Amino acid sequence: MSKVLRNPLLWSLSLSHFSTDLYSGAIAVLMVAIAHSLNLSISEIAFTLAMYSYASSLSQPLFGYIGDRLGGKWFVAGGVFTISLFFALLGFATTLPMVMLCMVFAGLGSAAFHPQGASGAALAGGESKSTAISIFMLGGNIGYAAGPLLAGVLLTIMNKESIGVMSIFGLVMTPLLFKLLGRKGIAAKPRTPVKGIPRNRAFTGFAIFALMAIMALRAGASSAMNSLTPQFFGNELGFGIGFGSSLAATQLFGLAIGGFIGGMAADRFGQRNVIFFSLLLGGPLTALYFLTHSTLVYPVAAVTGFFYGMSWPPLLSMSQELFPKSAGLASGLSLGFVFSMGGLGTTLIGFLAEPYRLGLQNALLLLAPWSFVAALLVLALPTREKINDAAKLMNVGVAS
């Protein structure tokens, strides 16, 4: 494990992940300034943000598939460069079509980076895949949490054009990452050509369904919780938007630390055990989170985010093992699916939260049993021994 923690490529991928998700986290805040400047309606704002979401999620499997066959070097470095550039240009967009164009290309940059970045991190980790993925995810989670805070500061003290300052980090990282990818060879060369997309036979049809359902329930709950926290605590309970936003950030930072710890724990105690344990505790913590109507909710937010974060690295690692000879495609499918399910979960809870339906608090409390159901589905996932035995028959590397 110590060798993994000293891997420079892995940390450069994590820093690049920080920059891409820094911009993803900041886009919603930037749109507030853009909407004010261009006098956009709520529907125009929502549609524009949706374009970024769809561009960054639905195209990930395609980028992962192509990268597996052509080599991921250009996709990793090019993705960082593209989202950095078009995020900066967003601040200078003067018409709605220009904003939409920047959103789409920024989303495509994110989509190009994530599948090959994740598969490159797993390759760099060797036998400690979950640990390596946790380091990769740590950068992204911290970036996503820091994005709204940094964008808010810049937009408060300067103007929307100043948002381009945030792009400097990603633009500087691009040539460094490109050079390091070439030196190490990881994610720089195409994988050995294979026919079709062979899957690990340890995953039965029901196990695949269970894996997808777990990722969907976890992503939907985590996304809805974080997205609606400012509305619930800030407006519904009357604590103010600053309270709600800082609470959401606290939860995201907890998620980042949880992901880092969860990856290392999965390599030590097993993927299934960590996923089950974290999701089982996530249910009651979610209920406690929305039932705590005081400043005591801050530590609850951090702990809740921590346990949701723990499950993600082993889930991503397991999805890569489903298609061990097409790690980029597996990463793209998983990440794209998760991003989409996160948005769907938020939309569903938002629909149920209308006062004439369940109300916001009751709708948010529904997220608690989601986590419990996901924990039960973990029992259908294959064990480490079965995954390794099936991988040996496919003549691919296995985790210890």
N, C-alpha and C positions, 0 to 999 in steps of 0.2 A: 504493500500500500504506500510506503514511503516513497518508492520510486515513482508512483503515479503522481503523488503530490508535488514532486520536483520536475514534472514534465513541462517544459516551456511551451510546447505547442498547445497542450491542454489549457494552460492558463491564458494563452493568447486567444484561443477559441472562446474561452469564458469572457474575456474582456471584450471581444467582438460581439458576443451575445449581449453583454451589458449595453453596448452602444445601440444595437438594433432595437432592443426592447426599451431602452431609454426613450427613443423616438416614438415607439408604439404607445408607451404610457403617457407621453406628452401631447399626443395628437388631439385628444378630446379637449384638453385645456386650450391648446392653440386654436381650435375651432371656435371657441367662445369669442376670442379676439377677432378672428376672421369673419364670423357671423355678424359681429357688431360693425365691422368696417364695411362689409358688403351688403348689410341689411338683409341677411338671409332669414327665411322662415324656419320654423322648427322642422318641418318635413324636409326641407332642403338640407338642413344640418344632418338630420338622421340618415338621409339617403347618401350623403357624401361620406359619412363615417362608415356606413354599410359597404360602400364601394371599397374602402380600404380593408375592411374586415374580410370581404369575400376574396379580394385579390391576394391577400396574405394567407388565406387558409385553403381555398379550393385548388390553387395551383401548386401547392406543396408536393402532392404525390407525383405530379408530372416532373417537377424539378428534381425530385429524389430519384425517379426512374431514369431520367436522362443522365444525371450525375453519376449514377452507378455504372453506366456504360461508357461515358466519355471522360470520367474523372471529375472529382468535385472541386478541384482547386479554384477554377474560375467562378464557380457558383458561390463558394464561400466568400472569397475576397470581393467578387463582383457584387454580391448581395449586400455586403456591408457598405460598399461605395455607393450603390444605387439608392438605398434608403437614406443614407446620410445626405446625399446631394439633393434629392427631391424633398426631403424634410426641410432643408434650408430654403429651397425655392418656394415652399408653401407660404413662408412669411412675406414673400414679395408678389404672390398671386393677386391680381387685381380684378379678376372676373371669376364667376362660378365655374365655367368650363376649365379654366386654368387650375383652379383648386382641385377639381375632380381628376384632372390629368396627373397632377402631382400625387394625389392620393393613390391612384392606381399604380403608378410606377414605384412609389414608396412601398406599397403593399407587395408588389412583385419582388422588390429587393429583399424584403423580409422573408418571403416565400422561398426565394432562391437560397438564402443563407441557412435556414433552419434545418432542413433534412440532412444536408451534407455536413453541416456543423455538428449535429448530434451524432451522426454515424462516425465522423472523424474523431469525436471525443471518445466514443466507445472503443474504436480501434486503438486510440492512444492509451486507453486504460488497460489493454491486454486482458488479464484474468480478473481484474477489478473493474469490470464494466460499470456497475452501478455507482461506484465511487467516482469514476471519471465523469459519468453523466451528471452526478450531483454537483461536481465542480462546474461543469458546463452550464447547468441550470441555475447555479448560484449567481453567476454573472447576469443572466437574463432576468431573474426575479428581482435582484437589487436594482437593476436598471429600470424595470417596469415600475417599481415602487418610487424610485427617485425622479422619474420623468415628470409626473404632475407637479411635484414640489419645485423642481428646478425651473420648469416652464412657468409656473405661477410667479416665482420670484422675478424672472426676466420680464414677464409681461406686466408686472406691477411697477417695476422701477424704470422700464424702458418702453419699447413699442414692439409690435409683432415682427418687424423685420429683424429685431435683435435675436430672435429665436435661432437664427443661423449660427450663433455662437456655439450652440449645443452640437452642431454637426462637425465641429473641428475634431472632436475625439475620434469619431468614426472614420473621417477622411485620413487622419494620421495613422490609424490602425490598419488601413487597407494595404499600403505597400509593405508594412512590417509583417502582416499576416501572410501576404502573398509570398514573400521571400522565405518565411519560416515553413510554409506548406511545401515549397519546392525543396527545401533542405531536408526535411524529415520524410517527405514522400507520402505522408498520410493524407488521404483525401485529395492527393494530387494526381494519382494515376487511376485509370479505370480498373474496376474489379475484374477478376478472371471471368471471361464471357461464359454465361450459362444459358441453357435453353429454358425458356419460360421463367416462372417465378416459383421455384420449389419451396415448400413450407416444411417446417419441422413437424414430424408426425406425432410428436408428443401432444400437440394441440388438436384435440378432437373438435368436431363442429360446435359442440356445446361450449367447449373451453374457449374457442374463438369468440363465440357470442358473449360469454361471461366477461372476457377481457374487454370487449368493446363496450358492454353495458357498464362495467366498473369505471372505465375512463369517461363515459358519457355522464354518469351520475356524479362522479367526483368533479368533473369540469363544470357541469351545470350548477352544482351547489356552490362551488368556490367562486365562480364568476358572478352568480346572482348575489351572493353574500357581499362581495366586494363592491359590485356596481351599485347596489341599492343601499349600502351603508350610509353614504352621505344624505340620501333622501330620508331614510328612516330616522337616523339620529339627529340630523341637521334640521329637517323640516317637520317631520311627523312628531318627534318628541320635543322639538323646539330648542335644541342645544346650539343651533347655529351651524352654518356651512363649514366654518373652520374646524369645529369639533368633529363633524362627520368626515371631512376630508382627511384630517390627521389620524382619525381612527382607522380609515381604510388603508392609509399608508402603514400604520402600525401592524395591521393584519398582513399586509404584503411583505413587510420585512420579516415577520414571524414565519411566513411561508417560505421565504428565501433561506432562512437558517434551517428550517425543518427539512427542506429539500437536500441541503448539504449533509445534514446528519443522517437523513433517511437513506441516501445512497451508500454511505459507509456502513450503516447498520445492515442493509440488505446483503452486502458482500460477506458480512460476518455471521448474520443470523438467518439468512435466507430471504428471498424476495417475497414469497407468499406470507411469511410471518410478519414482516414489516408492513406490507399492504393491509393485511387483516387488522393488525393492532392499531394502526393509525386511523383507519376508517371507522373501526368500532368506537374509538374514543371521540372521533370527529362528530358523531351524532349528538350525544349529550352536551358536548361543548358548544355546538351550534345553537341548541335550544337555550343554554345558559347565556350565550352571547346576546341573543335578542330579548331575553328577559331581564337583563341587567341594565337598568335605566339610571345609571350614575357614572361618575368618573372611574369606578371600579371596573368598568367594561374594558379599559385599556389593556390590563394584563390578560383578561379573557380573550381579547382580540388577538394578542400576540400568541397565546397558547393555541387557540383555535387555528390560526394560520399555520402555526408550526406543524400540527398534526396533519392538516391537509397537504402541506408541502412534503411531508415524509413519504407519502405514497407515490409521488410522481416519478422520481428517478427509477425505482424498480419496475414501475409500470411501463415506462418507455424502454427500459432495457429488455423487458420480457417481450414487448412488441417487436423489437429488433430481432430477437431470437425466434420469433414466429417465421420470419423470412431471413434466415441467417446469411444467405448469399446475395441479398438485395437490401442491405442495411439502410441505404439512403431512401429507397422506396418505402420501407417499413417506417422509417422516421417521418417521412413526409405524410404518409397515410395517418399515422398516429397524431402528429402535431396538427395537421389540417383538420382531422376529425375532432380533436379536442377543442380547437379554437371555435369550430362550428357549433359543437355541443354546448360550449360555454355561452355563446350568444343565444342559442335556443333556450337554454335553461333560464337565462335572464329574461328573455321575452315571455316565457311561460309564467314565471313568477310575477312579472310585471302585469300580465293579463289578469291573473288571479287576485292581484293586490288592489284592484279597483274597489272603492268603498261599497259599491252595490254587489260585490262578489264576496270575497273573504276578508278584505282589508289587508293593509300592508303587513302588519305584525303576524297575523295568522298565516298569510301566504309564505312569509319568510320562515316561520316555524316548520313548514312542510319540508324544509331542506334537511332537517335532522333525521327523519326516517330514510331519506335518500342515502345518506352515508351508511346507515345500518344495513339496508338492502345490498349496497355495494360490498360491504364486509362479508355478508353471507355468500355472495357470488364468488368470492376469492377461493372458497372451498372447491370450486370446479376447475381451478387453474392447475396445470401440471406441476409436479414437484421438480426441484432442481435436478434430481437424479434422472428422471424421465427425460427432461429436456436435454441433458448432457448425453444420455445414451442414444437418443434419436439424432442428435447433432453428429455424433461419431459415425453413424451410418451414412450421413451426408458428406462426410469427409470435410468438416469445417471445424474451426477452433471452438472450444467450449470453455465455459467459465468454471472456476473451481467452486 
